[in-house]
């Protein structure tokens, strides 16, 4: 997908950079899939290739490559030193962001999960002690405090004052509902995604940077 830019001289080799050959690799792969998919039942190698090309991780990799290849990332202009403060003889911009760390004690699991359904232990016939169960509602954040029992984890409601990232865990394989956004390359998909989030924030969401209001 990349080729080296030919340097002018040997001593300028360090100035060479990678340039993308094309920025529509995902489109090309989808066209290939359309051509070879009818042959899946006739050749095992084609079936294996189709499976690889349809993998979400592979598709995401191609999409990320195309996005990077279609844009120019230049170095930002130098920030003016006017109205900047000095800390330990170093210039610090006045709008510098302070990153707050989370204190984690040794042996304490730091895992948070978001509930995607309502649960009431008194309606669960499998829980051995209904009084020990925790009732929660869809959208609430729970902190995992003990995972020694593989079937019954101990949790508590998240009471953190600052917003943190919600941990994502690998789920067992099951039939997932797929939402396909169709449109021109790099045009309209982000707006459509944001529209989904605005219309139904309980079902759709995206990552939120730490400290963003």
trRosetta pair geometry for C-beta under 8 A, 3 or more apart (Angstrom, degrees):
i j d omega theta_ij theta_ji phi_ij phi_ji
1 20 6.4 -26 157 -142 86 78
1 21 6.0 -143 -171 26 38 105
1 22 7.6 -96 -150 46 74 75
1 25 6.3 -20 -119 -74 115 151
1 65 6.0 -33 171 -174 156 146
1 69 7.9 -107 166 -70 108 142
2 18 4.6 -5 -172 -169 134 111
2 19 6.8 140 -154 69 79 34
2 20 6.0 -54 -100 -100 72 45
2 21 6.7 -151 -99 -18 19 86
3 18 7.7 138 64 -151 27 67
3 19 6.4 -33 64 66 75 85
3 21 5.8 80 -8 -71 106 96
4 16 6.0 29 -173 158 94 134
4 18 6.8 -50 -99 -102 53 61
5 16 5.1 -172 69 -155 89 88
5 17 5.8 17 18 55 128 61
5 18 7.6 -159 -9 -100 90 14
5 19 5.6 78 -57 -8 101 119
6 16 7.6 -98 143 -120 4 125
7 10 7.2 107 99 -96 133 22
7 12 4.9 173 -172 92 114 90
7 13 5.0 -100 -30 -97 169 51
7 15 6.7 116 -125 64 107 88
7 16 4.7 -83 -67 -61 97 115
8 12 5.4 13 52 57 89 148
9 12 4.9 81 58 12 79 104
10 13 5.9 -11 -170 -37 45 110
12 15 4.8 -38 -180 29 83 120
12 16 7.4 105 129 -39 78 80
13 16 5.9 -34 -167 0 46 115
20 23 5.9 71 122 -69 144 78
20 65 7.2 145 -122 171 126 90
20 68 7.4 148 -56 101 138 85
20 69 3.3 11 -14 -130 177 115
22 25 6.1 131 91 -55 104 77
22 28 7.6 60 108 -23 148 138
22 69 7.1 50 111 147 30 154
23 65 8.0 -160 -132 128 58 74
23 66 4.9 105 -177 -152 66 70
23 69 3.8 -166 -99 103 91 113
23 70 4.1 121 -175 -64 151 85
23 185 7.9 137 127 147 91 143
24 27 4.3 -31 176 36 95 121
24 28 6.1 104 118 -25 83 92
24 66 6.3 77 -89 -129 25 123
24 185 6.3 -81 -114 -81 89 171
25 28 5.5 -54 -149 36 37 113
25 29 6.3 37 154 -20 69 104
25 62 4.9 -131 103 -157 108 103
25 65 6.0 -7 38 91 138 127
25 66 5.8 -149 33 -67 85 101
26 29 5.8 -52 -147 35 32 111
26 30 6.5 32 154 -18 64 105
26 59 6.8 75 -133 -158 106 70
26 62 4.3 139 -78 127 81 117
26 63 5.2 47 -71 -77 149 65
26 66 5.4 -76 0 -20 107 146
26 185 7.6 149 65 -119 113 114
27 30 5.8 -55 -150 36 31 111
27 31 6.6 33 152 -19 64 104
27 185 6.3 -62 -50 -69 124 131
28 31 5.7 -54 -152 35 33 112
28 32 6.5 35 150 -20 65 103
29 32 5.5 -51 -150 34 35 113
29 33 6.5 39 150 -22 65 102
29 53 5.5 -171 -175 -161 110 113
29 59 7.7 -161 99 -108 145 72
29 62 6.0 -62 4 -129 146 171
30 33 5.5 -48 -148 32 35 115
30 34 6.7 39 151 -21 63 100
31 34 5.7 -49 -152 31 35 113
31 35 6.7 30 151 -17 64 105
32 35 5.7 -60 -153 36 35 110
32 36 6.2 1 163 4 71 113
32 53 7.0 -117 91 -147 115 163
33 36 6.5 -71 -135 49 27 89
33 37 5.6 43 168 -47 67 107
33 50 6.3 106 -133 -133 85 85
33 53 5.7 -164 -77 114 106 136
33 54 6.8 105 -122 -68 140 90
34 37 6.3 -36 -131 10 20 116
36 39 5.4 -63 -166 41 62 112
36 40 7.5 95 141 -58 76 71
36 46 5.4 -148 175 -159 113 112
36 49 7.0 -30 126 92 153 123
36 50 6.3 -155 106 -73 108 103
37 40 5.9 -13 -165 -31 47 111
37 50 6.0 111 -101 -125 67 138
39 42 5.0 -66 -164 44 70 115
39 43 5.8 5 152 22 101 107
39 46 4.9 -44 108 142 104 168
40 43 7.6 -99 -147 55 19 68
40 46 5.8 -137 -103 112 44 104
40 47 4.5 89 -161 -93 81 81
40 50 5.6 -46 -98 15 110 157
41 47 7.6 83 -67 -74 28 118
42 46 7.2 18 70 40 79 140
43 46 4.1 73 82 8 110 109
43 47 6.8 -178 94 -11 58 83
44 47 5.5 -53 -149 36 37 114
44 48 6.4 37 153 -20 68 103
45 48 5.7 -52 -149 35 33 111
45 49 6.4 33 152 -19 65 106
46 49 5.6 -54 -147 37 34 112
46 50 6.3 36 154 -21 66 104
47 50 5.8 -52 -147 34 30 112
47 51 6.5 33 153 -20 62 105
48 51 5.7 -54 -153 34 32 114
48 52 6.6 31 152 -18 65 104
49 52 5.8 -55 -151 35 33 110
49 53 6.3 26 156 -14 68 109
50 53 5.9 -59 -143 41 30 107
50 54 6.1 20 160 -13 65 114
51 54 6.1 -66 -145 42 25 105
51 55 7.0 50 152 -50 60 88
52 55 5.8 -30 -162 -10 36 116
52 58 6.3 87 163 -42 67 165
53 58 6.3 -120 -136 112 28 145
53 59 7.8 77 167 -67 53 83
54 58 7.7 60 63 60 16 121
54 59 7.2 2 -161 -46 30 119
55 58 4.2 79 69 9 101 107
55 59 6.7 -174 87 -8 50 85
56 59 5.6 -58 -144 41 32 111
56 60 6.0 32 158 -20 68 107
57 60 5.8 -54 -146 37 28 111
57 61 6.4 34 152 -24 62 105
58 61 5.6 -50 -149 31 32 114
58 62 6.6 30 154 -15 64 103
59 62 5.9 -55 -152 37 32 109
59 63 6.3 31 152 -19 65 107
60 63 5.6 -54 -145 38 33 112
60 64 6.2 35 155 -20 66 104
61 64 5.9 -54 -148 36 29 110
61 65 6.4 31 152 -20 63 106
62 65 5.6 -53 -149 35 33 114
62 66 6.4 31 155 -19 66 105
63 66 5.8 -54 -148 36 32 110
63 67 6.4 33 153 -20 65 105
64 67 5.8 -54 -148 34 32 112
64 68 6.4 27 156 -14 65 107
65 68 6.0 -61 -149 40 29 106
65 69 5.9 24 156 -18 67 114
66 69 5.7 -57 -139 40 29 110
66 70 6.1 23 163 -18 65 112
66 185 6.9 -86 155 -168 139 123
66 186 7.7 -136 132 -54 106 106
67 70 6.2 -63 -147 36 24 105
67 71 6.8 0 161 -3 60 115
67 186 6.9 149 -109 -98 73 103
68 71 6.5 -79 -152 43 28 97
68 73 7.8 -28 -156 -23 80 126
70 185 7.9 173 -69 137 161 113
70 186 6.1 -105 101 -70 162 157
79 84 7.8 101 127 -74 114 133
79 93 6.0 -42 150 -87 157 123
80 83 7.9 47 106 34 104 88
80 84 7.9 -172 112 -28 61 112
81 84 5.1 -77 -163 21 55 132
81 91 5.6 -60 -133 -145 102 150
83 94 5.8 -49 139 -19 92 137
84 91 5.0 35 130 -169 142 96
84 92 6.4 163 -179 72 97 39
84 93 5.5 -59 -120 -105 102 40
84 94 6.1 -137 -115 -32 46 80
85 91 7.9 137 80 -156 36 52
85 92 5.3 -31 76 67 84 96
85 94 6.1 102 -9 -88 97 73
86 89 6.5 7 178 -118 113 21
86 90 6.7 148 -156 67 69 32
86 91 6.1 -38 -100 -96 74 47
86 92 6.8 148 -111 15 20 87
87 90 5.8 -34 71 61 68 88
87 92 4.9 21 12 -14 109 137
92 96 5.4 -43 175 -28 96 150
93 96 5.0 135 70 -51 81 83
97 211 6.2 122 -164 114 119 165
99 210 7.2 63 -134 103 81 136
99 211 7.8 -97 -105 -35 55 138
100 162 6.1 -125 79 -116 143 175
100 210 7.9 -148 46 165 83 127
100 211 8.0 136 14 -72 98 106
102 110 6.9 124 121 -154 134 142
102 160 8.0 -29 -121 -127 113 138
102 164 6.6 44 -70 -112 137 139
104 108 6.0 -159 -171 72 75 109
104 110 5.0 -54 -117 -54 125 139
105 108 4.4 66 68 -3 88 131
108 145 7.6 -34 -159 -147 85 68
109 144 5.5 -52 112 106 128 99
109 145 6.8 161 57 -144 100 20
109 146 7.3 161 23 -84 126 23
109 147 6.0 69 -47 0 168 111
111 143 7.1 129 80 -162 54 57
111 144 4.0 -14 78 43 110 120
111 147 7.7 34 32 -43 149 132
111 167 5.4 -83 -147 49 65 157
111 169 7.9 32 -156 -58 120 122
112 141 5.7 3 -176 -176 111 105
112 142 7.0 159 -155 81 61 42
112 143 5.4 -31 -99 -100 77 64
112 144 7.3 -148 -78 5 26 81
112 158 5.9 44 -133 -86 118 131
112 164 7.0 118 8 92 158 118
112 166 5.5 -104 103 -135 111 63
112 167 5.3 128 51 12 69 96
113 141 7.3 159 80 -153 37 59
113 142 5.3 -18 61 61 88 94
113 144 6.6 63 -8 -39 107 103
113 155 7.8 -63 39 -123 112 141
113 166 7.4 87 -129 -171 19 99
113 167 7.0 -52 -73 66 57 92
113 169 7.6 -30 -99 4 104 119
114 139 7.0 -19 -174 -147 98 27
114 140 7.6 165 -152 85 59 32
114 141 5.7 -31 -98 -99 68 70
114 142 7.9 167 -92 19 20 75
114 166 5.3 9 -34 -161 111 149
115 118 7.7 76 154 -86 128 32
115 119 7.3 -120 -149 4 128 108
115 136 5.1 -164 -76 130 160 123
115 137 6.7 126 98 96 146 30
115 138 5.5 -137 117 -120 98 34
115 139 6.4 -36 71 27 89 24
115 140 4.9 15 23 54 126 77
115 141 7.6 -138 -1 -75 83 23
115 142 6.5 76 -47 -12 98 110
116 138 6.2 19 -172 -137 21 91
117 138 5.6 -3 -115 -85 10 98
118 136 7.4 -160 -144 100 48 55
118 137 5.1 -5 -111 -129 87 58
118 138 5.4 -58 -52 -27 71 87
119 124 7.4 18 -169 -52 92 124
119 133 8.0 -123 141 172 107 117
119 134 8.0 45 98 93 117 65
119 135 6.5 -165 98 -141 70 49
119 136 5.5 19 49 51 100 79
120 123 4.5 61 82 12 104 108
120 124 7.2 -179 92 -19 54 88
120 133 8.0 82 166 123 35 134
120 135 5.2 17 -116 -121 60 104
121 124 5.3 -57 -149 27 43 118
121 127 5.3 -51 -157 49 93 169
121 130 4.8 152 135 -154 104 69
121 131 7.9 -152 109 -32 142 10
121 132 7.6 -161 -165 74 163 50
121 133 2.4 130 -95 93 152 153
121 134 7.0 90 -37 28 124 24
121 135 6.3 -104 2 -66 86 74
122 130 5.2 79 -93 -174 58 132
122 133 7.5 -165 -36 63 53 137
124 127 4.5 62 103 -6 121 109
124 130 7.2 163 59 -110 90 90
124 133 6.7 158 40 -114 133 161
127 130 5.7 107 95 -87 122 58
127 132 7.7 -162 171 67 117 90
127 133 5.2 8 -173 -68 163 126
127 152 7.7 108 -131 -110 80 122
128 152 7.9 -67 19 -62 104 156
129 132 4.2 47 101 11 114 114
129 133 7.3 178 99 -27 63 79
130 133 5.5 -41 -159 10 44 120
134 142 7.7 122 111 -125 144 130
134 155 6.1 -120 40 73 157 96
134 156 7.7 -147 -115 -103 156 39
136 140 5.0 -133 -170 65 103 138
136 142 6.3 -44 -104 -63 162 121
136 157 7.7 167 -107 -90 109 92
137 140 5.4 92 62 -17 70 118
138 202 6.9 59 130 -172 117 115
139 202 5.9 -62 -76 -136 123 91
140 157 6.8 -56 174 -129 120 97
140 158 7.9 171 169 25 75 97
141 157 7.3 88 82 -164 65 63
141 158 3.9 -27 107 16 109 138
141 166 6.8 -120 -122 -108 114 110
142 155 4.4 18 172 173 118 136
142 156 7.1 148 -159 73 76 24
142 157 6.4 -59 -110 -105 62 41
142 158 6.5 -141 -104 -28 10 88
143 155 6.2 152 75 -159 44 77
143 156 5.5 -22 59 64 98 77
143 157 7.3 34 12 122 90 12
143 158 5.1 122 -38 -85 98 73
144 147 6.0 24 169 -57 124 104
144 153 5.6 -37 -138 169 101 133
144 154 7.5 101 -163 78 59 53
144 155 5.5 -42 -100 -99 47 88
145 154 5.1 -64 69 107 93 98
145 155 6.3 151 9 -113 86 29
145 156 5.8 36 -24 2 131 102
146 149 7.7 43 130 17 100 85
146 153 6.5 168 86 -164 62 64
146 154 3.7 25 46 40 107 117
147 150 7.8 44 171 -99 79 42
147 153 5.2 -9 -105 -119 67 103
147 154 7.9 -126 -58 31 40 73
149 152 4.6 -11 108 57 136 77
149 153 6.9 -159 70 -74 87 40
156 159 7.8 -37 132 -11 107 103
160 163 7.8 142 108 -87 115 19
160 164 6.0 -1 106 -5 163 118
162 210 7.9 35 157 -160 112 94
163 208 6.8 -49 151 103 139 126
163 210 6.7 -178 92 -133 88 59
163 211 7.6 -165 58 -50 104 25
163 212 7.9 -74 77 52 144 67
164 210 7.0 13 -120 -110 43 104
165 207 7.3 1 -128 -147 99 98
165 210 7.0 -60 -40 -65 88 98
171 174 7.2 -61 134 18 114 103
181 189 4.8 103 132 -133 140 96
181 192 5.7 153 -139 89 122 141
181 193 7.0 -42 -79 -60 157 86
183 187 6.1 -127 143 85 113 76
183 188 4.3 -112 170 75 159 127
183 189 5.7 -170 52 -60 127 81
183 192 7.3 168 -20 -12 147 143
184 187 4.2 2 80 48 107 119
184 188 6.6 88 43 16 84 116
186 189 7.7 -78 -130 19 13 111
188 191 5.6 -64 -151 42 44 111
188 192 5.9 42 156 -22 77 108
189 192 5.7 -55 -147 38 32 110
189 193 6.3 35 154 -22 66 104
190 193 5.6 -51 -147 34 33 113
190 194 6.4 31 155 -16 65 105
191 194 5.8 -55 -148 38 31 109
191 195 6.3 35 152 -24 64 105
192 195 5.5 -52 -148 32 33 114
192 196 6.7 38 152 -21 63 100
193 196 5.8 -52 -156 30 33 113
193 197 6.7 31 149 -17 65 105
193 204 7.8 -166 -170 174 68 134
193 206 7.3 73 153 -64 119 132
194 197 5.6 -53 -150 35 37 112
194 198 6.4 35 153 -19 68 105
195 198 5.8 -54 -147 37 33 110
195 199 6.2 28 157 -17 66 110
196 199 6.0 -61 -144 39 27 107
196 200 6.6 -41 177 43 64 92
196 204 4.6 32 133 28 102 178
197 200 7.6 -96 -142 66 18 54
197 201 5.8 46 178 -101 66 69
197 204 4.7 -119 -91 108 59 111
197 205 6.4 103 -127 -100 106 32
197 206 6.4 -50 -88 -6 147 102
198 201 7.1 7 -123 -58 17 91
200 203 4.5 -6 137 35 119 109
200 204 5.7 84 86 12 88 99
201 204 6.8 -80 -123 64 29 72
201 205 6.8 67 -166 -82 67 82
208 212 5.6 -137 177 60 87 123
209 212 4.6 87 68 -26 87 122
